[in-house]
Amino acid sequence: QVQLVESGGGLVQAGDSLRLSCAASDSTFDTYIVGWFRRAPGKEREFVGAISNSGSHTYPANFVKGRFTFSRDNAKTTAYLQMNNLKPEDTAVYYCAAGRRPDAQWYSSTAYDYWGQGTQVTVSS
């Protein structure tokens, strides 16, 4: 059982940056792909991006390319989501998730076995 804890959310203004962290409890963290999702009020959960278990590959959703970056530090069992040039439409609860199924479609929430509790990001205009 892997426990994930997100942190780093908050209230910012449009154009600001935030870095979200996803801390894992398990030393096998480096065997998991980490995905990031978000859910805005009244909307479906949305894939934001993912990072491979080694950190060598990232898979950002089209709408975040050039603004969000994904990284991880396996020695610290922590993944990061750096969000720059935030927009009001980025307001949502952000979740990290971990999975390691070999045939998984990483943009789908069904690929992940473990989820964090979420952290609120609010971007004011």
Residue pairs with C-beta under 8 A, 6 or more apart in sequence:
1 26
1 114
2 24
2 25
2 26
2 28
2 29
2 32
2 98
2 113
2 114
3 24
3 25
3 26
3 114
4 22
4 23
4 24
4 25
4 96
4 97
4 98
4 114
4 115
4 116
5 22
5 23
5 25
5 116
5 117
6 20
6 21
6 22
6 23
6 94
6 95
6 96
6 116
6 117
6 118
6 119
7 20
7 21
7 23
7 119
8 18
8 19
8 20
8 21
8 119
9 18
9 20
9 93
9 94
9 119
9 120
9 121
9 122
10 18
10 120
10 121
10 122
11 122
11 124
12 18
12 86
12 121
12 122
12 123
12 124
13 123
13 124
13 125
14 86
14 87
14 88
14 123
14 124
14 125
15 85
15 86
16 86
16 123
17 82
17 83
17 84
17 85
17 86
18 82
18 83
18 86
18 121
19 80
19 81
19 82
19 83
20 36
20 80
20 81
20 83
20 94
20 96
20 119
20 121
21 78
21 79
21 80
22 34
22 36
22 78
22 79
22 80
22 81
22 96
22 116
23 76
23 77
23 78
24 32
24 77
24 78
24 79
24 98
25 77
26 77
27 77
29 74
29 77
29 98
30 53
30 54
30 74
30 77
31 53
31 100
32 53
32 98
32 99
32 100
32 114
33 50
33 51
33 52
33 53
33 98
33 99
33 100
33 104
33 106
33 111
34 50
34 51
34 70
34 72
34 79
34 96
34 97
34 98
35 47
35 48
35 49
35 50
35 96
35 97
35 98
35 99
35 106
35 107
35 109
35 111
35 112
36 47
36 48
36 49
36 50
36 70
36 81
36 94
36 95
36 96
36 97
37 45
37 46
37 47
37 48
37 94
37 95
37 96
37 97
37 109
38 45
38 46
38 48
38 90
38 92
38 93
38 94
38 95
38 121
39 45
39 46
39 92
39 93
39 95
39 118
40 46
40 89
40 91
40 92
41 91
41 92
43 92
45 95
45 109
46 61
46 92
47 61
47 107
47 108
47 109
48 60
48 61
48 64
48 68
48 81
48 94
49 58
49 59
49 60
49 61
49 64
49 68
49 70
49 81
50 58
50 59
50 70
50 106
50 107
51 57
51 58
51 59
51 70
51 71
51 72
51 79
52 58
53 74
53 100
54 74
55 71
55 72
55 74
58 69
58 70
59 106
59 107
60 68
60 69
60 70
61 107
64 83
67 83
67 84
67 85
67 86
68 81
68 82
68 83
68 84
69 81
69 82
69 84
70 79
70 80
70 81
70 82
71 79
71 80
71 82
72 78
72 79
72 80
73 79
73 80
79 96
81 94
81 96
83 90
83 121
86 121
86 123
87 123
88 123
88 124
88 125
89 123
90 121
90 123
91 121
91 122
91 123
92 120
92 121
93 118
93 119
93 120
93 121
94 118
94 119
94 120
94 121
95 115
95 116
95 117
95 118
96 115
96 116
97 109
97 112
97 113
97 114
97 115
97 116
98 112
98 113
98 114
99 106
99 111
99 112
99 113
99 114
100 113
101 111
101 113
104 110
104 111
105 111
